[in-house]
Amino acid sequence: MAQPIEDQVGFLGEACRAVQELSVSRSLLEKYRLEEKSLLRELEAERKAVTDAISLTVKKRIQEINDTYDGEIAKEQDHLKRLRNKREKAKTQGVKERIEEETQELKDKNRELFAELKSVFKRDHVPSYCRSTWYYALFFTRGFSEFIILFFTALIFFLAIPCGIYFLIPERKAFYLAGIYFVSILLFGGIYILINNRTRVRHPEALKKGRAIKNSIKSNRRKLRSIVRSIKKDRNETVYNLERFDDEIAKTEQDLADIADKKQEALNTFDKVTSTIISDEIASSKREKISQLEKEHEDAVNNWKEAQIRVKEQTLFINDNYASYIGSEFMIPEKLDQLADIIRMGKALTISEAKEIYNTMKD
């Protein structure tokens, strides 16, 4: 059973002091809370600075390793490209020389045949234009290519030219086209007959011999093309003496592989060893400061926890011993002092009476 309060003023004084002590404790709690937050921010900033410095340094060192080895790799790749170009040029030159060598006999034969053709025509006074492929296609047609020449020649003279003239006439009529074709047939047909009479009729033996010579020339040209195709398709490169290029290319390719291996080894060593050393060096320069901040932060956290406990204990003490009797709304130093003054002045004998008088005064 609770004991009656004999010293009302003293009881109010004790309550006032308890409330004041609680206020001081709360101020300290807030101070420790702000101090803990400030130290935590500073500590995290220092830790981040260390992490950023390590990350930046490691990234820079890796980039330096990559740049160094990539530079060497680029040089070797450029050297390899030049070697391959030289090899390709040497092979191309070798192919040309081989083609020249293996076709020389046929070329010489064709030159001899062409000289024989000129001699035959000159001896029989055959016009020089009769040596042309176009002439033989028109008057001694043989083979698919000459048939094509004959066909397109006929198209030009008996279709393209007459139709072209007809479409140039402003007022086109059917009999105009018939007339144009009639004139074309007379003109071009007459020219064809005239050339035939002056050449084929007058020099049949020379032209027949020329036909045989041109057939031989054409056959030799087919053989030439066949030899050229065969040489270009030939995958055997030993005849071109490219071994010196192949040896140097193989050595350069091996050097490239060695550099790539060394680069990977350097990166692995850096990742497993060097980066750890760099991290330790950077961290050690800040270790003392970070340790000091960690200790200060830990002390601030402990102070804050102790202040929390103290505030909790004082709050419960005030609530159990004073607020439950006086009322929580009067747990303010100014109000407690006024209640005490009311009792001291004899206006009230008890705290309950003083509270009523205080409320009346406020009203």
C-alpha positions in Angstrom: 0.0 0.0 0.0 1.5 3.4 -1.0 2.6 5.7 1.8 1.0 9.1 2.1 3.1 12.1 1.1 4.1 14.1 4.1 6.3 16.8 2.4 4.2 17.9 -0.6 6.7 20.7 -1.6 9.7 18.4 -1.2 7.9 15.7 -3.3 7.3 18.3 -6.0 10.9 19.4 -5.8 12.1 15.8 -6.2 9.8 15.4 -9.2 11.1 18.6 -10.7 14.7 17.5 -10.3 13.9 14.1 -11.8 12.3 15.8 -14.8 15.2 18.1 -15.2 17.7 15.2 -15.0 15.6 13.4 -17.7 15.7 16.5 -19.9 19.6 16.5 -19.5 19.7 12.8 -20.3 17.5 13.3 -23.4 19.8 16.1 -24.6 22.8 13.9 -24.2 21.0 11.1 -26.0 20.3 13.4 -29.0 23.9 14.6 -28.8 25.2 11.1 -28.9 22.8 10.2 -31.8 24.0 13.1 -33.9 27.6 12.3 -33.0 27.1 8.7 -34.0 25.6 9.7 -37.4 28.3 12.2 -38.1 31.1 9.7 -37.3 29.3 7.0 -39.4 29.1 9.3 -42.4 32.8 10.2 -42.0 33.8 6.5 -41.6 31.8 5.5 -44.6 33.3 8.3 -46.6 36.8 7.2 -45.7 36.0 3.6 -46.5 34.5 4.6 -49.9 37.5 6.8 -50.6 39.8 3.8 -50.0 37.6 1.5 -52.2 37.4 4.1 -55.0 41.2 4.6 -54.8 41.8 0.9 -55.0 39.3 0.5 -57.9 40.8 3.4 -59.8 44.4 2.3 -59.4 43.6 -1.3 -60.2 41.7 -0.3 -63.3 44.5 2.1 -64.4 47.2 -0.7 -63.9 45.1 -3.2 -65.9 44.6 -0.6 -68.7 48.4 0.0 -68.7 49.0 -3.8 -69.0 46.5 -4.1 -71.8 47.8 -1.0 -73.7 51.4 -2.3 -73.4 50.7 -5.8 -74.7 48.1 -4.6 -77.2 50.7 -2.2 -78.7 53.1 -5.1 -79.2 50.3 -7.3 -80.6 49.3 -4.5 -83.0 53.0 -4.3 -84.2 53.2 -8.0 -84.8 49.8 -8.1 -86.6 50.9 -5.2 -88.8 54.2 -7.1 -89.6 52.2 -10.3 -90.3 49.9 -8.4 -92.6 52.9 -7.0 -94.5 54.4 -10.5 -94.8 51.2 -11.9 -96.1 50.9 -9.1 -98.7 54.5 -9.7 -99.8 53.8 -13.4 -100.0 50.7 -12.8 -102.1 52.6 -10.5 -104.4 55.4 -13.0 -104.8 52.8 -15.7 -105.5 51.1 -13.5 -108.1 54.4 -12.7 -109.7 55.3 -16.4 -109.7 51.9 -17.3 -111.3 52.5 -14.6 -114.0 56.0 -15.9 -114.7 54.7 -19.5 -114.8 51.9 -18.5 -117.2 54.3 -16.6 -119.3 56.7 -19.6 -119.4 54.1 -22.3 -120.0 52.2 -20.3 -122.7 55.2 -18.9 -124.5 55.3 -21.7 -127.1 51.6 -21.2 -128.0 52.1 -17.4 -128.1 55.1 -17.8 -130.4 53.0 -20.2 -132.6 50.2 -17.6 -132.8 52.6 -14.9 -133.8 54.0 -17.1 -136.5 50.5 -18.0 -137.7 49.5 -14.3 -137.7 52.7 -13.5 -139.7 51.9 -16.3 -142.1 48.3 -15.0 -142.5 49.6 -11.5 -143.4 52.1 -13.0 -145.8 49.5 -15.1 -147.6 47.1 -12.1 -147.9 49.9 -9.8 -149.0 51.1 -12.3 -151.6 47.6 -12.7 -153.0 46.7 -8.9 -152.6 43.8 -9.6 -150.2 42.5 -6.5 -148.4 43.8 -6.2 -144.8 40.3 -6.0 -143.3 39.7 -9.6 -144.4 42.0 -10.7 -141.6 39.5 -9.5 -139.0 37.3 -11.8 -137.0 34.2 -9.8 -138.1 34.9 -10.5 -141.7 35.2 -14.2 -141.2 32.1 -14.2 -139.0 30.1 -12.6 -141.9 31.6 -14.6 -144.9 33.1 -17.8 -143.4 30.9 -18.3 -140.3 32.2 -21.1 -138.0 31.6 -21.7 -134.3 29.2 -20.2 -131.7 31.1 -16.9 -131.2 31.1 -16.1 -134.9 27.5 -17.0 -135.2 26.7 -14.5 -132.4 28.7 -11.8 -134.3 26.7 -12.6 -137.5 23.4 -12.5 -135.6 24.0 -9.2 -133.9 25.4 -7.6 -137.1 22.2 -8.6 -138.8 20.1 -7.1 -136.0 22.0 -3.8 -136.2 21.8 -3.4 -140.0 18.4 -4.9 -140.6 16.5 -4.0 -137.4 18.2 -1.4 -135.2 19.2 1.0 -138.0 15.9 0.8 -140.0 13.7 1.1 -136.8 15.9 3.9 -135.5 15.4 5.9 -138.7 11.7 5.1 -138.8 11.2 6.4 -135.2 13.1 9.6 -136.0 10.5 10.5 -138.6 7.9 12.9 -137.1 4.9 11.4 -139.0 5.4 7.7 -139.0 3.5 5.6 -141.6 3.7 1.9 -142.5 4.9 2.4 -146.0 7.7 4.6 -144.6 9.0 1.6 -142.7 8.6 -0.6 -145.8 10.6 1.9 -147.8 13.3 2.1 -145.2 13.7 -1.6 -145.1 13.8 -1.8 -148.9 16.6 0.8 -149.0 18.4 -0.9 -146.1 18.3 -4.3 -147.8 19.5 -2.7 -151.1 22.2 -0.7 -149.4 23.6 -3.2 -146.8 22.8 -6.2 -149.0 24.6 -4.5 -151.9 27.6 -3.7 -149.7 27.7 -7.3 -148.5 27.6 -8.6 -152.1 30.2 -6.1 -153.3 32.6 -7.1 -150.5 31.9 -10.8 -151.2 32.7 -10.3 -155.0 35.9 -8.3 -154.3 37.2 -10.7 -151.7 35.7 -14.2 -151.5 35.2 -14.5 -155.3 38.6 -13.1 -156.2 40.7 -14.7 -153.5 39.0 -18.0 -152.5 42.2 -20.0 -151.9 43.9 -17.3 -149.8 40.7 -16.8 -147.7 40.3 -20.5 -147.2 43.9 -20.8 -146.0 43.3 -17.8 -143.8 40.3 -19.6 -142.4 42.5 -22.6 -141.5 45.2 -20.3 -140.0 42.6 -18.4 -137.9 41.1 -21.7 -136.7 44.6 -22.7 -135.5 45.0 -19.3 -133.8 41.7 -19.7 -132.1 42.5 -23.3 -131.0 45.8 -22.1 -129.6 44.0 -19.3 -127.7 41.6 -21.9 -126.2 44.6 -23.9 -125.1 46.2 -20.7 -123.6 43.0 -19.9 -121.6 42.9 -23.5 -120.4 46.6 -23.4 -119.3 46.0 -20.1 -117.5 42.9 -21.4 -115.7 44.8 -24.6 -114.7 47.7 -22.6 -113.3 45.4 -20.2 -111.3 43.5 -23.1 -109.9 46.6 -25.1 -109.0 46.9 -25.3 -105.1 50.5 -26.5 -105.2 52.6 -23.5 -104.3 55.9 -25.2 -104.0 56.9 -24.1 -107.5 56.8 -20.4 -106.4 59.6 -20.6 -103.7 57.4 -19.1 -101.0 59.1 -21.0 -98.1 61.0 -18.0 -96.9 57.7 -16.1 -96.4 56.0 -19.1 -94.9 58.8 -19.5 -92.3 58.7 -15.9 -91.3 54.8 -15.9 -91.2 54.9 -18.9 -89.0 57.5 -17.3 -86.7 55.4 -14.1 -86.5 52.2 -16.1 -85.7 54.1 -17.9 -82.9 55.3 -14.5 -81.6 51.8 -13.3 -81.6 50.6 -16.4 -79.7 53.5 -15.9 -77.2 52.6 -12.3 -76.6 48.9 -13.2 -76.1 50.0 -15.9 -73.5 52.2 -13.4 -71.7 49.4 -10.8 -71.6 47.0 -13.3 -70.1 49.7 -14.4 -67.6 50.4 -10.8 -66.7 46.7 -10.2 -66.1 46.3 -13.3 -64.0 49.3 -12.4 -61.9 48.0 -8.9 -61.4 44.6 -10.2 -60.5 45.9 -12.8 -58.0 48.9 -11.0 -56.5 49.6 -7.4 -57.6 46.1 -6.1 -57.1 46.1 -7.5 -53.5 49.4 -5.7 -52.9 48.1 -2.5 -54.3 44.9 -2.8 -52.2 46.9 -3.4 -49.0 49.2 -0.4 -49.8 46.3 1.9 -50.3 44.4 0.6 -47.4 47.4 0.8 -45.0 47.8 4.5 -45.7 44.2 5.0 -44.3 44.1 2.2 -41.9 45.1 4.3 -38.8 42.5 7.0 -39.5 39.8 4.4 -40.3 40.7 2.5 -37.1 40.5 5.7 -35.1 37.1 6.6 -36.7 35.8 3.0 -36.0 36.8 3.3 -32.3 35.2 6.8 -32.0 32.1 5.5 -33.7 31.9 2.5 -31.5 32.3 4.8 -28.4 29.6 7.0 -29.7 27.3 4.0 -30.2 28.0 2.8 -26.7 27.3 6.2 -25.3 24.1 6.4 -27.3 23.0 3.0 -26.0 23.8 3.9 -22.4 22.0 7.2 -22.8 19.0 5.3 -24.2 19.0 3.0 -21.2 19.3 5.9 -18.8 16.5 7.9 -20.5 14.3 4.7 -20.4 15.1 4.1 -16.7 14.5 7.8 -15.7 11.3 7.9 -17.8 9.9 4.7 -16.0 11.1 6.1 -12.6 9.3 9.4 -13.1 6.2 7.6 -14.4 6.1 5.1 -11.5 7.0 7.6 -8.7 5.7 11.0 -9.8 3.6 11.0 -13.0 1.2 8.4 -11.7 0.4 10.7 -8.7 0.9 14.2 -10.1 -0.2 13.5 -13.7 1.9 13.4 -16.8 0.6 16.8 -18.0 2.3 18.4 -15.0 5.7 16.7 -15.6 7.2 20.0 -16.6 9.6 21.9 -14.3 7.7 25.2 -14.7 4.4 23.6 -13.8 5.9 21.7 -10.9 7.5 24.9 -9.5 4.1 26.7 -9.7 2.4 23.8 -7.9 5.0 24.0 -5.2 4.6 27.8 -4.9 0.8 27.4 -4.5 1.4 25.1 -1.5 4.2 27.2 0.0 1.9 30.3 -0.1 -0.7 28.3 1.8 -3.3 28.4 -1.0 -3.4 24.6 -0.9 -2.5 21.8 1.4 -2.1 19.0 -1.1 -0.9 18.5 -4.6 -4.4 17.7 -5.7 -5.7 21.0 -4.4 -2.8 22.9 -5.9 -3.6 21.3 -9.3 -7.2 22.5 -9.0 -6.1 26.0 -8.1 -3.5 25.9 -11.0 -6.3 24.8 -13.5 -8.6 27.6 -12.1 -5.9 30.1 -12.6 -5.3 29.1 -16.1 -9.0 29.2 -16.9 
